[in-house]
Amino acid sequence: MTAHSMISSANEATWEQHQTEQQAPLFTPEQLQWIEGIQLPQRLFLMNATEFDDQFLNLMPSDWRYRFSGANKAILFASGKNFRALSSSSIKLLKHLTVEYIKVNSASSANWFAMGLARIFAELESVSRESLIAKLQELVAKVDRNSLDNSHFYHTLYALRTLERGNFFKSTGDKGDLEDLLLEVPRPRNPNWGRYQNLDLVIPDEVSLMIENGVQLWASKLCPKLETKEAKIKHLEKVKKVAKTDVLRDCIITGIVYYVGARPVQIGKMAGGDYVVDTMNEHGMRYSLLVPYAKKSKLTIDRVRIAVPEELGKLITLYKHLEQIGDEDALFPTKLASKSIVDKSIKNMLLKFSPKEIQEAVANEDYKLPVYTASLFRHNVGHSMAMNGASANEIAYILGHTNYTVADRYIAATPEMADIREMALGRNPVFKNMIALALTGNLVHSTEWKGRLVAASIGGKLHHHIGGCNYEENICPFSQGRGCYGCLYFMPFTDGKHEEALDSFFDEIDEIRHVADDTGQVHHPLMTELVRRKDHVVQVIARIKMVQAKEEIE
């Protein structure tokens, strides 16, 4: 322990005497009980500390002092000006959040995290998902926003997610998936995105890398590449004696959740035959999972085919052999609730994948692993796909979404899109209206149209009464009906049967999806174009509703 960390504040005892125990209006009675149940450790293991830093942070004093990364740090919960106006319950909750922050992020910035969050708490009238999301939106909307506001945004975002994982908002009546709600919150544009990138990730990069390395290590140990049949048989007999199938199952479930983003209910529906060997040769093997749908929709089929890494595929092959699982058998046990099995598997494997020093710290109660649920891994898959340039239909297909709304939000939440929105559009809400206006010609009621009418066969059904055509030539050079909704010469009828046309587009997309799965095509050449055409119909419908709403107001 360094000399700095041994310094104690002279006024700690005085502060504790004056600290009021009245129930702050910030919290509900249930939340106060939740805070009362917080058990802070006596000391906290500091990851990545050098030999000249404090290896542990002493949490017993009210003011926390430590040396880290060559600097003396202090979080003055007792004497700091940012904390004086807060109640003891707020201080205890801040300490808990700061401990969780240090576990996942660098301790070098923990003091700024605690002070920034203290300021946010001082401005709140209640601590709920609704109030914290409103605070995020307020920080983004500030005209004179500065770098400190950006810090407050991401620190508040981290605290919100941490409290959600701990069921802190259970008594406030907030409903819905938090990550879905957060996709509605734009990220502040700032030149230092890298500083906050890890805070905005649902699953930090370090945790992702730990899981990937863990699965790779287990596959290399349990499923090495052997040349002869005799060597393979000998190795398999050895594995049967030492391998624990329940631990191997935990590893596989964690891998599936991480790589595929499957819901627990989908994992519970998986059969042995849903695991497929696509390619097998001397250069390697390719595997895929046929993931069952969780919710029936027009965008998903019975099974979504998703490729998985070779190392995970090898572990599944070994697991099926050891447990003698047939194609019709359940891939995982069905006696317990799927969510309980998945959450337990993730918790167990995060500990086993952790470095030795972390495992020792957990055993000595100096460190407690953060909680990551299957839902968070699922959102991580969607966020990662968006960050790597995936389209909305690709994200919706992989995640089995019922529509493209959430997928579009994943894309809109990327920092690149935040820059585009703020720089090019100045946060102008008229942007969507501008896009809709550029798609087609003027809207017109069917009784007012005197020109050529549009009719087309879409999805095996004849569609008419959708609009008129203003093209100068008698013969349309495009696919009539399908091409109309994105054409400037198309005059959509405000009383047209566009919903029926949209349903037919969904039917065609389903049919193409079936063909693609039967033929093993990952990207069917028609799929992208059909989805684009379908989106045009959706935008025309939205435009008509917008105009009708405006006419009602006037």
NORDA-V986798 format. One record per pair of residues at least 24 apart in sequence whose ideal C-beta (glycine too) atoms are under 6 Angstrom apart, sorted by the first residue. I is the first residue (numbers start at 1). J is the second residue. Records with the same first field share a line. If there is no record, write none. Layout:
I->J, J
//
This chain:
2->54, 67
4->65, 67, 72
5->54, 65, 66
7->65
8->61
9->63, 78, 79
11->79
12->62, 78
15->78
19->88
24->87, 89
26->127
28->171
30->171
32->89
34->168
35->89, 92, 93
38->92, 96
40->95
43->366
44->99
45->361, 366, 367
46->107
68->107, 108
69->108
73->111
75->111, 114
82->115, 118, 119
83->118
85->122
90->121
97->159, 162
100->162
103->370
104->204, 370
113->155
116->151, 152, 155
117->155, 159
120->156
128->169, 172, 174
129->169, 174
132->160
136->185
137->185
140->186, 188
150->188, 190
153->188
154->196, 199
158->199
165->371
179->379
183->409, 413
186->418
187->418
189->418, 419, 422
193->415
202->376, 379, 380
203->380
210->353
211->258
214->353
215->255, 311, 312
216->311
218->251
219->311, 314, 315
222->318
223->314, 318
245->322, 323
248->319
250->345, 348, 349
251->349
252->315, 316, 319
253->342, 345
254->345, 346, 349
255->312
257->374, 377
258->377
259->308
260->306
261->378, 381, 399
262->291
263->294
264->338, 339, 342, 374
265->294, 338
266->291, 292, 294
267->338, 342
268->338
270->331
271->331
272->320, 325, 326, 327, 329, 331
273->327
275->316
284->310
285->310
287->313
293->400
294->400
295->402
297->402
298->506
299->396
300->400
301->513
304->400
305->517
342->374
382->410
383->410
386->410, 411, 414
387->414
393->531
436->539, 543
439->486, 539
440->490, 492
441->470, 488, 490, 491
443->492, 494, 547
444->491
445->494, 495
446->493, 495
454->484
456->480, 481
458->504
459->504, 507, 508
461->504
463->501
465->496, 497
466->496, 497, 501
467->491, 492, 493, 496
482->533
485->536, 537, 540
486->536
492->540
494->544
498->541
501->537
502->537
505->534
//
